Structure formats: C-alpha cells, structure tokens
C-alpha cells in the first residue's frame, strides 16, 4: 500500500507515537508499505510553530531535514496537477492544506492516513483511519 501521511500522523509518528493506534502502528511499521509525505505537511508544521501550537527540540530548519533523514519518506511533489485537482476534490470544508493533501492522494494514487473525521468521510480517495 502507498500511504500518504496527514500532517498530524507524520508528527505523531515522530513526536508522540503513543497517539498512533496499535493497528495503524502495525501497518506503518510494515516495510511492505511505502510512506509518502507532501511538502504541505512541512508548511503546516511551520504554521503550527509560528502560532506556538507546537514546539520542537531544535530549530525548524534543522529539525525537518534531520527528521526526514531518520524517517525517510517518498516525496509527493506539489505539482500543477495537484494544484488543479485541489479545486476538484469534494471535501466538507475548505482547509487549503487538506485540499492539497486530498488532491495529492488522488493524483499519486495514495491512501491518505489520517485521524481527521472530515477527511475520513471522503469517497474520492482511499483513506486509512487512526483507529
């Protein structure tokens, strides 16, 4: 399975592993599955830090590359196709980051791993819940 981690799942898997349910942890630990990350997740992390909703043990500009080296992901590029698709996905809200993540899942044929109930209700792309 090709898994696109929602921003909070990526952060929990690195910073708060106890928030990942055992059933999902088993899937994430299985080397048969590909792990993908969108640059929008790094952007969202920066916003969380700027609004002081999260803190890291090192500077953002250092933490991200170090973390991506320790926990490698396939890169899900933010392309023109993803940007166009973000206006086509049917979501019950208008969060731009969620729209980009959903569009990324559609364009790259990925399963979005999330705990966000609004995204879990989508029928346009496959989702995997943190349950």
For each residue, the residues with C-beta under 8 A, 3 or more apart:
1: 27 32 33 34 111 128
2: 33 34 36 74 108 109 110 111
3: 27 28 33 34 35 36 110 111 113 128
4: 36 37 38 76 101 104 105 108 110 111 112 113
5: 9 10 13 35 36 37 41 73 113
6: 9 10 41 101 112 113 114 115 116 119
7: 10 11 40 41 44 45 97 101
8: 11 12 114 115 116
9: 5 6 12 13 20 24 113 114 115 130
10: 5 6 7 13 14 37 41 73
11: 7 8 14 15 16 45 54
12: 8 9 15 16 17 19 20 130
13: 5 9 10 17 20 28 71
14: 10 11 17 67 71
15: 11 12
16: 11 12 19
17: 12 13 14 20 25
18:
19: 12 16 130
20: 9 12 13 17 24 25 28 130
21: 24 25 130 131
22: 25 26
23: 26 27 131
24: 9 20 21 27 28 113 128 129 130 131
25: 17 20 21 22 28 29
26: 22 23 29 30
27: 1 3 23 24 30 33 128
28: 3 13 20 24 25 33 35 113
29: 25 26
30: 26 27 33
31:
32: 1
33: 1 2 3 27 28 30
34: 1 2 3 74
35: 3 5 28 71 72 73 74
36: 2 3 4 5 73 74 75 76 104 108 110
37: 4 5 10 41 42 68 73 74 75 76
38: 4 41 76 78 100 101 104
39: 42 43 75 76 77 78
40: 7 43 44 78 97 100 101 104
41: 5 6 7 10 37 38 44 45 97 101
42: 37 39 45 46 64
43: 39 40 46 47 97
44: 7 40 41 47 48 97
45: 7 11 41 42 48 49 54 60 64
46: 42 43 49 50 60
47: 43 44 50 51
48: 44 45 51 53 54
49: 45 46 52 53 54 55 56 60
50: 46 47
51: 47 48
52: 49 55
53: 48 49
54: 11 45 48 49
55: 49 52
56: 49 59 60 63
57: 63
58: 62 63 66
59: 56 62 63
60: 45 46 49 56 63 64
61: 64 65
62: 58 59 65 66
63: 56 57 58 59 60 66 67
64: 42 45 60 61 67 68
65: 61 62 68 69
66: 58 62 63 69 70
67: 14 63 64 70 71
68: 37 64 65 71 72 73
69: 65 66 72
70: 66 67
71: 13 14 35 67 68
72: 35 68 69
73: 5 10 35 36 37 68
74: 2 34 35 36 37
75: 36 37 39
76: 4 36 37 38 39 104 108 110
77: 39 82
78: 38 39 40 82 83 100 104
79: 82 83 107
80: 83 84
81: 84 85 107
82: 77 78 79 85 86 100 103 104 107
83: 78 79 80 86 87 100 103
84: 80 81 87 88 103
85: 81 82 88 89 103 106 107
86: 82 83 89 96 99 100 102 103
87: 83 84 99
88: 84 85 103 106
89: 85 86 99 102 103 106 122 124 125
90: 122 123 124
91: 94 95 98 99 102 118 119 122
92: 118 121
93: 98 118
94: 91 99
95: 91 98 99
96: 86 99 100
97: 7 40 41 43 44 100 101
98: 91 93 95 101 102 116 118 119
99: 86 87 89 91 94 95 96 102 103
100: 38 40 78 82 83 86 96 97 103 104
101: 4 6 7 38 40 41 97 98 104 105 112 119
102: 86 89 91 98 99 105 106 112 119 122 124 125
103: 82 83 84 85 86 88 89 99 100 106 107
104: 4 36 38 40 76 78 82 100 101 107 108 110
105: 4 101 102 108 109 110 111 112 125 126
106: 85 88 89 102 103 109 124 125
107: 79 81 82 85 103 104
108: 2 4 36 76 104 105
109: 2 105 106
110: 2 3 4 36 76 104 105 125 126
111: 1 2 3 4 105 125 126 127 128
112: 4 6 101 102 105 119 125 126 127 128
113: 3 4 5 6 9 24 28 127 128 130
114: 6 8 9 119 120 127 128 129 130
115: 6 8 9 120 129 130
116: 6 8 98 119 120
117: 120 121
118: 91 92 93 98 121
119: 6 91 98 101 102 112 114 116 122 127
120: 114 115 116 117 127 129
121: 92 117 118
122: 89 90 91 102 119 125 127
123: 90
124: 89 90 102 106
125: 89 102 105 106 110 111 112 122
126: 105 110 111 112
127: 111 112 113 114 119 120 122
128: 1 3 24 27 111 112 113 114
129: 24 114 115 120
130: 9 12 19 20 21 24 113 114 115
131: 21 23 24
